[in-house]
Amino acid sequence: MAISKEVQKSSEMKFDGKLIKVTYDIADVNGNDAWREVVHHPGATAIVVVTEDNKIVMERQFRYALQQPLLEIPAGKLDPNEEPINCAKRELAEETGYRAKEWISLGTIATSPGFCNEVLHLYLAKDLTMGETHWDPDEYVELEYYTLPELLDAIKAEQIKDSKSLAALMLAMPYLK
């Protein structure tokens, strides 16, 4: 049986926030109407940052929705009409103070495709120089540095729960020592 395309018949905006929008859609699925609740997100970038001594830069920050601090790679949302690589460079500088001379695309991932259209563009950043951080007023981030074996141990111990970080680290493995 072939997978059929779901065709949108109607869409109603239910929430229009600063970061996300939510619509209730009716889609035609094989001749039947199906409700789809869709979270619309502008997309984002996430960066595996590797220092000269092969340490991986991680951020520990409190995540309100989960009510706990998480260990993550640097990341941030795309601004309107912003190219993903430019977003990655901006977020790297804002959150870590680093600038990178070498950028490698690790591809894209869909964060929660069952209900959200967010796509994350993943990068590896190397050959770093240090500058100043420029955090958003509503965020506080602690930088931590890990060797690859330390990160793998943290993953096994379920100390890294953030899906974008897990996916990006896996995709970066061929480049990590």
trRosetta pair geometry for C-beta under 8 A, 3 or more apart (Angstrom, degrees):
i j d omega theta_ij theta_ji phi_ij phi_ji
4 29 6.9 128 90 -159 119 61
4 30 5.4 124 50 -67 161 82
6 27 4.2 25 171 164 107 138
6 28 6.9 164 -161 71 58 49
6 29 5.1 -14 -113 -87 94 85
6 34 7.0 -68 -141 57 124 129
6 36 7.4 107 147 -52 147 146
7 27 6.2 146 70 -162 35 79
7 28 4.6 -12 60 48 96 104
8 11 6.1 -1 -174 -49 127 106
8 25 5.5 -59 -132 -169 100 127
8 26 7.5 103 -160 77 58 49
8 27 5.5 -46 -95 -101 45 80
9 25 7.8 130 46 175 64 81
9 26 4.7 -50 62 99 108 96
9 27 6.4 165 3 -113 86 22
9 28 5.5 98 -49 -35 112 90
9 33 7.0 -62 28 -119 150 92
10 25 6.7 171 89 -152 52 58
10 26 4.7 25 46 37 92 105
11 23 4.8 1 -172 176 98 139
11 24 7.5 155 -154 79 51 42
11 25 4.6 -14 -103 -102 78 88
11 26 7.9 -141 -67 23 44 63
11 38 7.9 -39 -135 37 110 129
12 23 6.2 145 70 -160 39 80
12 24 5.0 -17 60 59 99 90
12 25 7.6 -179 20 -79 64 42
13 16 5.8 16 177 -54 126 105
13 21 6.5 -49 -139 -176 99 112
13 22 7.6 107 -161 79 56 51
13 23 5.6 -46 -96 -99 45 83
14 22 4.9 -54 68 101 101 97
14 23 6.3 149 7 -118 88 26
14 24 5.4 71 -38 -16 127 96
14 37 8.0 -34 26 -139 148 93
15 20 7.4 24 108 106 112 89
15 21 6.4 173 93 -156 67 46
15 22 4.0 32 42 34 105 106
16 21 5.1 7 -113 -118 60 95
17 20 5.4 21 55 59 115 63
17 21 6.8 -169 28 -80 69 47
19 41 7.2 -1 154 -129 84 82
19 42 7.8 -109 -167 7 60 103
19 77 7.0 -152 -143 -62 97 168
20 39 5.4 -19 -169 -170 132 94
20 40 6.3 143 -164 70 71 55
20 41 5.4 -28 -106 -87 91 74
21 39 7.6 147 77 -161 44 48
21 40 4.2 -14 62 55 95 114
22 37 6.7 -1 -173 -176 101 90
22 38 7.0 161 -153 83 54 48
22 39 5.6 -22 -99 -101 80 62
22 40 7.2 -164 -77 13 28 80
23 37 7.5 174 88 -152 45 46
23 38 5.0 -9 58 58 90 99
23 40 6.7 46 -3 -23 103 115
24 35 6.6 -24 -170 -161 92 99
24 36 7.6 149 -162 78 45 48
24 37 5.7 -21 -104 -101 67 70
24 38 8.0 171 -89 18 20 76
25 35 7.3 136 77 -161 51 48
25 36 4.4 -23 66 66 102 99
25 37 7.7 177 21 -84 76 21
25 38 5.8 24 -3 -3 121 119
26 33 5.3 -19 -170 -160 108 103
26 34 7.2 141 -158 68 57 38
26 35 6.4 -34 -100 -97 63 53
26 36 7.5 165 -94 19 15 84
27 33 7.5 134 69 -155 39 51
27 34 5.1 -32 65 65 89 92
27 35 8.0 142 19 -113 81 6
27 36 5.3 37 -8 -10 119 127
28 31 6.8 14 -173 -91 97 16
28 32 7.3 135 -157 65 55 32
28 33 6.8 -37 -98 -94 53 51
28 34 7.8 132 -122 18 7 87
29 32 5.4 -37 71 67 80 86
29 33 7.7 87 24 -157 84 7
29 34 4.4 21 4 -6 128 132
36 115 7.8 -176 -175 -122 78 66
37 115 6.0 2 90 -147 83 109
38 115 6.4 -162 -113 -172 41 57
38 116 7.2 139 -166 -99 60 31
38 117 6.5 32 -176 -26 108 102
39 112 7.6 24 51 80 127 121
39 115 5.8 53 7 134 97 87
39 116 4.1 -23 67 -105 107 86
39 117 7.2 -162 88 14 59 70
39 118 7.4 -21 107 -22 103 100
40 116 7.9 -169 -69 -150 18 64
40 117 5.7 2 -120 37 57 120
41 44 7.5 -38 148 -22 118 98
41 77 7.5 -116 176 -128 94 116
41 111 7.9 -16 55 37 156 134
41 116 6.0 24 -3 -176 119 106
41 117 6.3 -179 34 71 77 70
41 118 3.6 -5 67 -79 137 98
42 77 5.5 76 69 180 111 110
42 78 5.0 -140 134 68 104 91
42 79 7.7 16 148 -119 151 9
42 80 7.2 -87 -141 -77 136 56
42 118 8.0 19 55 -115 32 81
43 77 7.0 120 86 -155 41 71
43 78 4.6 8 84 12 92 130
43 84 7.4 -73 139 -93 126 100
43 118 6.1 160 -96 -152 44 63
43 119 5.0 -14 -120 61 104 77
43 120 7.1 176 -164 -82 70 35
43 121 7.1 46 169 -13 112 96
44 75 5.8 49 155 173 123 101
44 76 6.1 -161 -153 109 100 25
44 77 4.6 -59 -94 -102 93 48
44 78 6.0 -140 -90 -17 33 76
44 87 7.4 -151 -158 146 43 143
44 118 6.8 6 7 -168 98 110
44 120 5.2 -19 74 -112 87 79
44 121 7.4 -159 101 25 41 74
44 164 8.0 -40 94 -118 125 158
45 75 6.4 -168 96 -145 49 68
45 76 6.5 -5 54 58 82 64
45 78 6.9 95 -20 -66 89 83
45 84 5.3 139 -80 -167 114 83
45 85 7.9 139 -113 -89 151 21
45 87 4.6 149 -1 103 130 109
45 88 4.0 -115 153 -73 151 81
45 91 6.1 180 75 21 108 143
45 120 6.8 134 -113 -165 21 70
45 121 4.7 -32 -106 69 79 93
45 122 7.4 163 -161 -84 64 26
45 123 6.5 7 -175 2 110 111
46 73 5.4 87 176 90 99 114
46 74 7.1 158 -153 92 58 48
46 75 3.8 -15 -102 -98 79 110
46 88 7.9 -41 42 -114 12 97
46 120 5.5 10 0 -179 110 122
46 121 7.6 162 23 78 64 46
46 122 5.4 -20 68 -109 91 72
46 123 7.4 171 87 28 44 71
46 164 4.7 169 -56 158 168 124
46 165 7.1 -128 179 -76 139 53
46 168 5.3 -124 111 -56 118 151
47 73 6.0 -159 75 155 46 112
47 74 4.9 -19 54 74 103 98
47 75 6.9 179 11 -78 70 57
47 88 5.3 124 -69 -160 115 100
47 91 6.8 166 -3 92 124 112
47 92 5.4 -23 52 -79 170 103
47 122 7.7 164 -86 -160 34 54
47 123 4.9 -19 -111 72 78 96
47 124 7.3 136 -162 -109 68 18
47 125 5.1 12 -173 -7 120 118
47 168 7.7 151 178 -174 2 153
48 56 6.5 -40 -170 -145 85 110
48 73 5.6 -54 -87 -134 53 147
48 106 7.1 67 12 -36 118 152
48 122 7.5 34 -10 -179 96 96
48 123 7.2 -156 28 100 71 48
48 124 4.8 -24 69 -109 103 72
48 125 7.1 170 81 21 49 70
48 168 5.1 -177 -46 146 103 110
48 169 6.2 141 -103 -90 126 55
48 172 4.2 -49 59 -70 171 161
48 175 8.0 128 99 76 136 124
48 176 7.8 -79 159 -68 138 115
49 56 6.8 120 73 -161 59 58
49 57 3.9 -28 84 42 119 116
49 73 7.0 156 4 -158 84 95
49 74 6.2 39 -22 16 127 119
49 92 6.6 143 -89 -134 125 108
49 96 6.4 113 -112 -51 177 175
49 98 6.3 118 -157 65 136 156
49 100 7.3 -136 -130 -67 87 130
49 125 4.9 -15 -110 64 69 107
49 128 7.1 62 -173 -79 99 137
50 54 6.3 -13 -171 -133 104 44
50 55 7.3 153 -154 74 55 37
50 56 5.9 -28 -98 -98 67 65
50 57 7.6 -140 -71 1 20 85
50 124 6.7 9 -4 -174 114 96
50 125 7.1 172 23 82 70 54
50 126 5.0 -14 66 -97 105 87
50 128 7.9 -173 84 -25 48 117
50 175 7.5 -139 -22 129 157 106
50 176 6.9 -159 -99 -108 135 79
51 54 6.9 -67 71 10 72 11
51 55 4.5 1 36 53 121 88
51 56 7.8 -141 5 -69 84 19
51 57 6.6 105 -41 -46 97 97
51 128 6.1 -59 -119 31 57 138
51 145 6.8 -6 -3 -138 142 122
52 127 7.9 67 -86 -111 82 37
52 128 6.9 -121 -37 42 82 93
54 147 6.9 41 115 -131 95 75
54 148 7.3 -48 158 -20 106 100
54 176 7.4 115 -162 -162 97 69
54 177 4.9 -63 -137 62 143 107
55 145 4.1 18 162 -178 137 106
55 146 6.3 132 -164 58 81 27
55 147 6.2 -58 -110 -76 68 52
56 73 7.9 -58 168 -104 106 98
56 145 7.2 148 66 -156 39 56
56 146 5.1 -33 58 67 92 87
56 147 7.6 108 10 -139 89 9
56 148 6.8 92 -18 -77 122 60
56 151 5.8 3 51 -52 140 146
56 169 7.6 55 -168 -116 159 103
56 176 7.2 -6 -68 -127 120 125
57 73 7.7 87 91 -139 71 70
57 74 6.9 4 110 -19 111 110
57 96 5.9 49 157 -128 150 143
57 98 7.2 -158 -22 -8 172 149
57 143 6.1 -28 -162 -159 97 106
57 144 7.7 137 -159 73 49 42
57 145 6.1 -25 -99 -100 57 73
58 71 5.3 14 164 -176 132 93
58 72 6.7 143 -165 72 83 26
58 73 6.4 -65 -118 -87 64 49
58 143 7.4 135 75 -160 45 54
58 144 4.8 -30 70 69 97 92
58 145 7.4 175 22 -86 80 22
58 146 5.8 26 -6 1 124 117
58 151 7.6 162 -52 -105 134 108
58 165 7.7 57 -131 -145 99 136
59 71 7.4 158 80 -153 41 48
59 72 5.3 -31 65 69 91 80
59 73 7.1 77 16 -173 93 11
59 74 5.7 99 -22 -77 129 64
59 95 6.4 -40 -85 166 147 123
59 96 7.6 -112 -72 -76 108 92
59 141 4.6 -31 -158 -164 116 114
59 142 7.0 133 -160 68 59 45
59 143 6.2 -35 -100 -99 65 55
59 144 7.4 161 -96 20 16 82
60 69 5.4 32 175 169 92 121
60 70 7.2 -174 -144 88 57 32
60 71 5.3 -23 -94 -96 79 68
60 72 7.8 140 -94 20 31 71
60 141 7.2 137 64 -163 45 60
60 142 4.5 -21 58 64 99 102
60 144 5.8 53 -20 -12 107 122
61 69 6.3 -174 104 -145 16 82
61 70 6.7 -22 64 55 64 74
61 72 6.9 -49 31 31 98 116
61 139 6.5 -4 -151 -168 139 96
61 140 6.6 159 -131 85 91 54
61 141 4.8 -36 -74 -105 115 71
61 142 7.2 171 -69 20 61 69
62 68 7.2 -145 -142 133 69 17
62 69 4.9 -51 -87 -87 58 73
62 70 8.0 113 -129 9 17 70
62 140 7.3 26 17 62 101 95
63 66 4.7 30 97 35 112 104
63 67 7.7 -57 90 -10 68 17
63 68 6.5 -8 51 68 88 56
63 69 7.1 126 5 -126 75 24
63 70 5.0 17 -11 -1 126 117
64 67 6.9 19 -169 -76 35 52
66 70 6.9 65 62 -49 146 117
70 160 7.9 82 -176 -141 84 51
70 161 6.2 -97 -134 54 109 96
70 162 5.2 105 163 -51 133 111
71 144 7.1 -49 -134 49 107 138
71 154 6.9 -65 90 167 158 140
71 159 6.1 22 24 142 139 86
71 160 5.1 -79 82 -99 108 77
71 162 7.1 -143 81 5 50 117
71 165 7.3 174 114 148 68 173
72 75 6.7 -71 151 10 122 115
72 160 7.7 137 -83 -147 44 91
72 162 4.4 20 -100 25 96 171
72 164 7.2 37 -154 71 107 100
72 165 4.8 -141 -142 -55 60 134
73 162 7.8 -159 15 98 70 136
73 164 7.1 -117 47 115 104 94
73 165 4.6 156 -1 -114 90 87
73 168 5.6 -82 28 77 158 144
73 169 7.2 180 -46 -53 130 90
74 91 5.8 155 154 138 105 101
74 92 5.8 106 111 -103 151 56
74 95 4.6 160 -137 85 113 141
74 96 5.6 -72 -73 -31 148 115
75 91 6.4 -18 178 165 15 152
75 120 7.4 -22 -147 -145 127 119
75 164 6.1 50 -85 116 159 150
76 87 6.6 -150 87 173 94 96
76 90 7.3 -96 74 97 141 94
76 91 3.6 -174 22 -108 122 127
76 94 7.2 32 -40 62 161 134
76 95 7.1 -174 -42 -35 121 129
77 87 7.6 -90 122 -161 27 134
78 82 4.9 -170 -168 66 83 110
78 84 6.6 -53 -94 -96 120 63
78 87 4.9 -67 -106 -85 67 157
79 82 4.2 81 58 -26 81 134
79 87 6.8 179 11 -99 78 102
82 86 5.6 -128 -175 82 90 115
82 87 5.0 98 132 -61 127 99
82 90 8.0 -54 -166 11 141 144
83 86 4.5 83 65 8 90 108
83 87 7.1 -158 91 -9 45 86
84 87 5.5 -55 -148 35 35 114
84 88 6.3 37 155 -21 68 103
84 121 3.7 18 -165 49 143 169
85 88 5.5 -50 -149 34 34 114
85 89 6.5 35 153 -18 65 103
85 103 6.4 91 -146 146 108 159
85 105 7.8 -66 -83 -79 102 100
85 121 7.8 -93 -56 136 51 143
85 123 7.2 111 -117 -83 69 146
86 89 5.7 -50 -147 36 34 111
86 90 6.3 35 153 -19 65 107
87 90 5.7 -56 -147 38 30 112
87 91 6.1 25 158 -16 67 109
87 121 7.5 102 65 56 122 126
88 91 5.9 -56 -141 40 27 107
88 92 6.2 32 158 -23 63 107
88 103 7.1 115 104 -140 137 130
88 121 6.9 -100 -52 101 117 109
88 123 4.8 52 -152 18 158 148
88 125 7.3 -179 155 -61 113 120
89 92 5.8 -53 -146 33 27 113
89 93 6.5 22 158 -13 62 108
89 99 7.4 32 -160 -139 90 75
89 100 7.4 -128 -115 42 78 91
89 103 7.7 -57 -71 -80 93 143
90 93 6.1 -63 -153 40 28 106
90 94 6.1 22 156 -17 67 112
91 94 5.7 -55 -138 40 31 110
91 95 5.7 6 172 -1 68 116
92 95 6.7 -70 -137 47 17 93
92 96 5.8 -39 -174 36 59 114
92 98 5.6 -69 163 79 100 90
92 99 7.1 118 111 -107 117 35
92 100 6.3 -46 150 -6 163 107
92 125 5.8 90 -113 -53 152 175
93 96 7.3 -75 -114 57 12 74
93 97 6.8 27 -160 -135 50 16
93 98 6.9 -122 -94 73 48 42
93 99 5.9 25 -89 -79 100 76
93 131 6.2 -6 -146 62 94 132
93 133 7.9 170 156 -119 49 43
93 134 6.9 12 128 23 86 107
94 133 6.6 55 169 -165 34 65
94 134 4.6 -71 -130 69 70 86
94 135 6.5 120 165 -87 85 33
94 136 7.4 36 169 -35 131 73
95 133 6.5 -12 172 -143 12 103
95 135 6.7 74 -110 -96 53 76
95 141 5.7 11 -161 47 91 168
96 133 6.5 -147 106 -97 7 100
96 143 6.1 98 -127 -99 82 132
97 130 5.5 22 127 -163 109 75
97 131 5.0 -160 -177 73 73 59
97 132 5.4 -78 -126 172 101 8
97 133 4.3 -62 -57 -54 91 71
98 125 7.2 126 119 127 127 136
98 128 4.6 -33 -158 -155 118 119
98 129 7.0 137 -154 71 65 38
98 130 6.0 -41 -97 -103 62 54
98 131 7.1 151 -102 23 11 81
99 128 6.9 138 71 -154 43 63
99 129 5.1 -17 59 60 96 90
99 130 8.0 -171 17 -85 76 9
99 131 5.8 55 -21 -11 103 121
100 103 6.0 111 107 -68 123 79
100 125 3.6 -127 -59 -172 167 102
100 126 6.2 84 -155 48 114 23
100 127 6.1 97 -164 69 70 70
100 128 5.4 -34 -96 -93 70 69
101 126 7.6 -56 60 97 73 61
101 127 3.9 -63 51 109 104 123
101 128 7.7 -147 5 -72 79 23
101 129 7.5 68 -34 -10 97 99
102 125 7.1 140 84 -160 63 45
102 126 4.4 -24 72 68 117 90
102 127 4.4 88 3 19 102 118
103 123 5.6 -24 -164 -168 93 126
103 124 7.3 147 -159 77 44 55
103 125 5.8 -11 -104 -103 71 70
104 123 6.6 141 73 -163 48 69
104 124 4.2 -10 58 55 105 104
104 125 8.0 -157 25 -67 72 31
104 126 7.6 26 -4 5 107 107
104 175 6.5 166 65 -88 161 160
105 121 7.5 -52 -141 -178 96 94
105 122 7.4 99 -170 84 57 61
105 123 6.0 -43 -107 -104 44 75
106 122 3.9 -62 71 110 111 106
106 123 6.0 -172 6 -95 94 17
106 124 5.8 99 -49 -25 111 89
106 168 6.0 98 90 -142 158 73
106 171 4.2 106 -179 123 116 129
106 172 5.9 -47 -103 -67 141 74
107 122 5.9 2 65 49 57 108
107 171 6.2 -128 34 -151 110 151
108 119 5.3 7 -179 178 123 105
108 120 6.4 157 -156 80 68 48
108 121 5.4 -31 -99 -99 88 57
108 122 6.8 173 -97 8 31 84
109 119 7.3 162 80 -156 35 61
109 120 5.1 -13 59 57 85 101
109 122 6.6 44 -2 -27 101 122
109 164 7.0 176 67 -119 135 71
109 167 5.1 22 -61 149 166 159
110 113 4.1 37 137 -61 137 107
110 116 8.0 158 177 89 87 83
110 117 8.0 -60 -144 -157 103 33
110 118 7.1 127 -156 85 59 60
110 119 5.8 -36 -95 -101 64 70
110 120 7.9 173 -92 16 16 79
111 116 6.1 -38 76 92 99 130
111 118 4.6 -12 25 89 121 116
111 119 7.7 -157 -9 -96 83 21
111 120 5.9 85 -56 -19 98 113
111 163 6.7 122 -147 89 78 130
111 164 6.8 -27 -107 -68 102 98
112 115 5.9 -28 132 52 108 80
112 116 4.3 54 74 32 99 118
112 118 7.0 41 33 43 80 108
113 116 7.0 -87 -90 63 22 65
113 117 7.9 58 -125 -104 62 37
120 164 5.4 -129 -168 -124 173 117
120 167 7.9 111 80 78 135 138
122 164 7.5 -174 -90 -171 106 88
122 167 7.0 -123 -78 113 152 100
122 168 4.5 -166 -146 -109 126 97
122 171 6.0 81 115 68 149 148
122 172 8.0 -124 157 -50 118 95
124 172 5.0 135 -87 -122 118 108
124 175 5.4 49 -170 82 171 159
125 128 7.0 74 137 -80 99 96
126 175 7.9 -130 -44 166 135 125
133 141 7.9 -148 -163 62 146 114
135 139 5.2 -134 -175 81 107 93
135 140 6.9 64 170 -99 161 38
135 141 6.3 -174 -107 15 127 103
136 139 4.8 61 61 15 94 107
146 150 4.3 -140 -163 91 93 119
146 151 4.6 110 128 -58 137 88
146 154 7.0 -55 -137 -4 154 140
147 150 4.6 96 52 6 77 105
147 151 7.1 -145 92 -5 40 86
148 151 5.7 -56 -147 37 33 110
148 152 6.3 34 156 -19 67 105
148 176 5.0 133 -94 152 131 122
148 177 6.6 -167 -9 91 140 34
149 152 5.6 -53 -145 37 34 112
149 153 6.4 36 155 -19 65 104
150 153 5.7 -54 -151 36 31 112
150 154 6.4 33 150 -20 65 105
151 154 5.4 -52 -147 35 35 113
151 155 6.4 38 152 -21 66 101
151 160 7.4 24 -164 -28 79 149
151 169 6.6 -150 154 -149 136 143
152 155 5.6 -49 -148 33 33 113
152 156 6.5 34 153 -17 64 104
153 156 5.7 -54 -148 38 32 111
153 157 6.2 21 156 -10 66 111
154 157 5.8 -62 -143 46 29 105
154 159 4.1 -81 -167 64 82 121
154 160 5.3 72 128 -20 104 102
155 158 7.6 30 178 -77 33 29
155 159 7.3 -81 -63 49 22 77
155 160 5.1 -36 -93 45 65 118
155 166 6.8 121 -130 -117 115 92
155 169 7.5 -155 -72 97 138 152
158 161 6.6 39 -178 -75 77 89
160 165 5.7 -114 -176 106 117 131
160 166 6.2 150 126 -71 111 86
160 169 7.9 27 140 2 159 154
162 165 4.2 61 88 13 109 114
162 166 6.7 171 88 -13 56 86
163 166 5.6 -55 -144 38 34 111
163 167 6.1 31 159 -17 69 107
164 167 5.9 -56 -146 40 30 109
164 168 6.0 25 159 -16 66 111
165 168 6.0 -57 -140 41 27 106
165 169 6.0 26 161 -18 64 110
166 169 6.0 -57 -144 37 24 109
166 170 6.4 26 156 -19 61 108
167 170 5.8 -58 -153 35 29 111
167 171 6.4 21 155 -12 65 109
168 171 5.8 -58 -146 42 32 107
168 172 6.0 29 155 -19 67 112
169 172 5.6 -59 -142 40 30 111
169 173 7.1 62 152 -55 59 79
169 176 8.0 11 -162 -32 72 155
170 173 6.0 -21 -166 -22 35 114
172 175 5.3 -70 -173 49 70 107
172 176 5.6 68 132 -34 94 110
173 176 5.7 -63 -136 32 34 111
